[in-house]
Amino acid sequence: IAEARAALARGDGIAAEMKLRAALGNGAPRGEVAAWMGEAYLAQGQLAKARSWLEEGGFAPGSAARGWRALARLEQLSGHFEAGQAAFAKARALTPDDPELWVEMGRLDYVRGAHMEAIAAADHALELGPHNARALQFKGQLVRDRYGLAGALPWFEKGIMAAPSDVSLLLDYAATLGDLGRAAQTVTVTRRVLELMPGNPQAYYLQAVIAARAGNFELARSLLTHTEGQLDMVPGVQQLRGVAELALGNPQTAIEAFEAA
């Protein structure tokens, strides 16, 4: 189970699932595994399988808060905001001073349109954990949406100082730099992401955007192939692919990409 938790911290839901199945095979009770297995399936985007592990509750005491948080995220992804709030309330009763719990509650508030509550949750998360990477990232995202790109950078930079190997933070930082036109810095940060997580599709996508903006559509197309189809459901990826193919004289392939977007 500890190895599964480490895999989840890396964002590797498949490895976590394998470790947890091994734990079950070695006699681990379902309640000890349920919260983590639910998270593993959430990381893989398999919501129905995640629900089969999370919906009943029954989490072992040591993992109950994580289990309720995972269920809340599942309900949020399913568009069940009231159920998500109820699950978060159960988690908050167990760990009221966890800054990352407040970040997740704030994200739910933001998605359901309660922006002032989301800002308050982000601020409270920072009060509880001034150097918490997730709290700093969430604050940066809110600042970016509310005040613009440049204002978000200091928050992402503080987060990276607190957690230099945090891939999610680095990608947010790189995307913001790219939108500000700081191409060289974007490439540097995405290369660091690929050192930490080889094959990360978002890093290759950001590099492809930079290449296309520079007019190097051959490189942009090549970089998009490295995403290996993992981002094909993202409209922006298909639009970029279409632009690259059109620039390279492949109108039919471009049309297919634009239609997929």
C-alpha positions, 0 to 999 in steps of 0.5 A, a space after each residue: 500500500 505504501 508503494 501504491 501511495 508513492 505511485 499516486 504521488 507521482 501521478 501513476 494510477 496504473 502502477 498504484 492499481 497494480 500495487 494495490 491488487 498485490 496488497 489484496 492478494 496478500 490479504 489486505 482488507 478491502 477497507 485498507 485499500 479502498 481509498 487508494 484504489 479509488 484514487 488510482 482509478 481516478 488518476 486513470 480517468 476510470 470513473 465507474 471503477 473509482 465509484 465501485 471502490 469509493 461510493 460505499 465508504 467503509 474506509 479504514 480509519 487511517 485512510 478515511 479522509 483521503 477516501 472521502 476526498 477522493 469521493 468528493 473529486 469523483 462527484 465533482 467530475 460527475 457533475 454532482 456538486 452537492 454530493 461532492 460537498 457532502 463528501 468534503 464535509 466528512 473529510 473536513 470533520 476528520 482533517 480540518 487543518 489540511 491545506 490540500 483539503 481546502 484547495 480541493 474544496 475551493 476547486 469544487 467551489 470554483 467549478 460550481 461558480 462560487 468564485 468568492 468561496 473558492 478565493 476564501 478557501 485558497 486563502 485559508 489553505 495558505 494560512 494553514 500551509 504557507 509553503 504548501 505547493 497545492 495551495 500556492 498553485 491554486 492561488 496562482 491559478 485564481 490570480 491568473 484567471 482574475 488578474 492576468 498572466 503576469 500576476 500568477 507567476 510569483 505564486 507559481 514560483 513560490 510553489 516551485 521553490 517549495 516543491 522543485 520537482 512538482 510536475 503539475 506546478 511546473 506545467 502551470 508555470 510553463 504554460 503561463 510563461 508561454 502565453 506571456 511569450 517567454 518561449 525560451 523559459 517555457 522550453 527550459 521548464 518543459 525540459 525539466 518536466 520531461 526529466 522528471 516524467 519522461 514522455 509527459 504529453 503536456 510538456 510535448 504539447 507546450 513545446 509544440 505550441 512554441 515551435 508553431 509560434 516560431 513558424 517551425 511546423 515540422 517540429 511542431 508536428 513531430 513534437 505532437 507525435 510524442 503525445 502518443 494520442 493521450 491528448 487527442 480529446 483536447 480541442 487545442 491539441 487537434 487545432 494545433 495539429 490542423 494548423 501544422 498540417 495545413 502549413 505543411 501542405 496537407 489539407 486533408 489531414 488538417 481537415 480531419 484534425 479540425 473536425 476532431 476538435 
